[in-house]
Amino acid sequence: MILDLAKALPELRGTTRAVLTPKETAKVFSVTPAHIGNLIEEGELGALDIAKPKSRRRCLRIPIKELIRFAEERSSLAESVKK
Protein backbone atom coordinates (compact mmCIF):
# COMPACT_ATOMS: atom_id res chain seq x y z
CA MET A 1 0.00 0.00 0.00
CA ILE A 2 1.43 3.38 -1.00
CA LEU A 3 1.03 6.30 1.35
CA ASP A 4 -0.41 9.48 -0.18
CA LEU A 5 2.43 11.73 0.98
CA ALA A 6 1.65 14.67 -1.31
CA LYS A 7 -1.73 15.02 0.43
CA ALA A 8 -0.55 14.12 3.91
CA LEU A 9 2.32 16.55 4.54
CA PRO A 10 0.40 19.83 4.05
CA GLU A 11 -2.54 18.46 6.04
CA LEU A 12 -0.25 17.45 8.92
CA ARG A 13 1.64 20.73 9.00
CA GLY A 14 -1.61 22.71 9.11
CA THR A 15 -3.14 20.94 12.10
CA THR A 16 -3.36 22.40 15.58
CA ARG A 17 -3.65 18.97 17.22
CA ALA A 18 -0.70 17.31 18.95
CA VAL A 19 -1.70 13.68 18.31
CA LEU A 20 -3.97 11.58 16.08
CA THR A 21 -5.59 8.20 16.60
CA PRO A 22 -4.57 5.33 14.31
CA LYS A 23 -7.95 5.66 12.54
CA GLU A 24 -7.40 9.39 11.90
CA THR A 25 -3.84 8.71 10.76
CA ALA A 26 -5.09 6.08 8.32
CA LYS A 27 -7.50 8.61 6.85
CA VAL A 28 -4.74 11.20 6.39
CA PHE A 29 -2.50 8.70 4.59
CA SER A 30 -5.35 7.02 2.66
CA VAL A 31 -4.59 3.58 4.10
CA THR A 32 -6.38 1.22 6.48
CA PRO A 33 -6.10 1.47 10.28
CA ALA A 34 -4.64 -2.07 10.18
CA HIS A 35 -1.78 -0.81 7.98
CA ILE A 36 -1.04 1.94 10.51
CA GLY A 37 -1.07 -0.72 13.25
CA ASN A 38 1.42 -2.80 11.27
CA LEU A 39 3.73 0.21 10.84
CA ILE A 40 3.61 0.80 14.59
CA GLU A 41 4.25 -2.88 15.39
CA GLU A 42 7.21 -2.95 12.96
CA GLY A 43 8.70 0.13 14.63
CA GLU A 44 8.47 2.27 11.49
CA LEU A 45 5.96 4.65 13.06
CA GLY A 46 6.20 5.74 16.66
CA ALA A 47 3.13 5.88 18.88
CA LEU A 48 2.20 6.57 22.48
CA ASP A 49 0.07 4.15 24.47
CA ILE A 50 -2.12 6.30 26.71
CA ALA A 51 -4.12 3.42 28.20
CA LYS A 52 -4.62 3.29 31.94
CA PRO A 53 -1.91 1.28 33.76
CA LYS A 54 -3.81 -1.99 34.23
CA SER A 55 -5.84 -1.79 31.04
CA ARG A 56 -5.94 -4.87 28.82
CA ARG A 57 -6.37 -2.79 25.68
CA ARG A 58 -3.95 -0.39 24.10
CA CYS A 59 -4.99 3.20 23.44
CA LEU A 60 -2.58 4.47 20.81
CA ARG A 61 -1.95 8.04 19.74
CA ILE A 62 0.54 9.11 17.08
CA PRO A 63 2.23 12.50 17.62
CA ILE A 64 1.95 14.89 14.67
CA LYS A 65 5.73 15.45 14.78
CA GLU A 66 6.21 11.69 14.35
CA LEU A 67 3.83 11.64 11.39
CA ILE A 68 5.69 14.49 9.71
CA ARG A 69 9.03 12.73 10.31
CA PHE A 70 7.65 9.51 8.92
CA ALA A 71 6.11 11.19 5.85
CA GLU A 72 9.27 13.18 5.09
CA GLU A 73 11.44 10.09 5.49
CA ARG A 74 9.21 8.11 3.13
CA SER A 75 9.09 11.03 0.70
CA SER A 76 12.90 11.30 0.56
CA LEU A 77 13.18 7.53 0.06
CA ALA A 78 10.73 7.70 -2.82
CA GLU A 79 12.73 10.54 -4.40
CA SER A 80 16.00 8.61 -4.14
CA VAL A 81 14.43 5.55 -5.81
CA LYS A 82 13.22 7.71 -8.73
CA LYS A 83 16.78 8.92 -9.45
C-alpha positions as CSV (number, residue, x, y, z in Angstrom):
1,M,0.0,0.0,0.0
2,I,1.4,3.4,-1.0
3,L,1.0,6.3,1.4
4,D,-0.4,9.5,-0.2
5,L,2.4,11.7,1.0
6,A,1.6,14.7,-1.3
7,K,-1.7,15.0,0.4
8,A,-0.5,14.1,3.9
9,L,2.3,16.5,4.5
10,P,0.4,19.8,4.0
11,E,-2.5,18.5,6.0
12,L,-0.3,17.4,8.9
13,R,1.6,20.7,9.0
14,G,-1.6,22.7,9.1
15,T,-3.1,20.9,12.1
16,T,-3.4,22.4,15.6
17,R,-3.6,19.0,17.2
18,A,-0.7,17.3,19.0
19,V,-1.7,13.7,18.3
20,L,-4.0,11.6,16.1
21,T,-5.6,8.2,16.6
22,P,-4.6,5.3,14.3
23,K,-7.9,5.7,12.5
24,E,-7.4,9.4,11.9
25,T,-3.8,8.7,10.8
26,A,-5.1,6.1,8.3
27,K,-7.5,8.6,6.8
28,V,-4.7,11.2,6.4
29,F,-2.5,8.7,4.6
30,S,-5.4,7.0,2.7
31,V,-4.6,3.6,4.1
32,T,-6.4,1.2,6.5
33,P,-6.1,1.5,10.3
34,A,-4.6,-2.1,10.2
35,H,-1.8,-0.8,8.0
36,I,-1.0,1.9,10.5
37,G,-1.1,-0.7,13.3
38,N,1.4,-2.8,11.3
39,L,3.7,0.2,10.8
40,I,3.6,0.8,14.6
41,E,4.2,-2.9,15.4
42,E,7.2,-3.0,13.0
43,G,8.7,0.1,14.6
44,E,8.5,2.3,11.5
45,L,6.0,4.6,13.1
46,G,6.2,5.7,16.7
47,A,3.1,5.9,18.9
48,L,2.2,6.6,22.5
49,D,0.1,4.1,24.5
50,I,-2.1,6.3,26.7
51,A,-4.1,3.4,28.2
52,K,-4.6,3.3,31.9
53,P,-1.9,1.3,33.8
54,K,-3.8,-2.0,34.2
55,S,-5.8,-1.8,31.0
56,R,-5.9,-4.9,28.8
57,R,-6.4,-2.8,25.7
58,R,-3.9,-0.4,24.1
59,C,-5.0,3.2,23.4
60,L,-2.6,4.5,20.8
61,R,-1.9,8.0,19.7
62,I,0.5,9.1,17.1
63,P,2.2,12.5,17.6
64,I,1.9,14.9,14.7
65,K,5.7,15.5,14.8
66,E,6.2,11.7,14.4
67,L,3.8,11.6,11.4
68,I,5.7,14.5,9.7
69,R,9.0,12.7,10.3
70,F,7.6,9.5,8.9
71,A,6.1,11.2,5.8
72,E,9.3,13.2,5.1
73,E,11.4,10.1,5.5
74,R,9.2,8.1,3.1
75,S,9.1,11.0,0.7
76,S,12.9,11.3,0.6
77,L,13.2,7.5,0.1
78,A,10.7,7.7,-2.8
79,E,12.7,10.5,-4.4
80,S,16.0,8.6,-4.1
81,V,14.4,5.6,-5.8
82,K,13.2,7.7,-8.7
83,K,16.8,8.9,-9.5
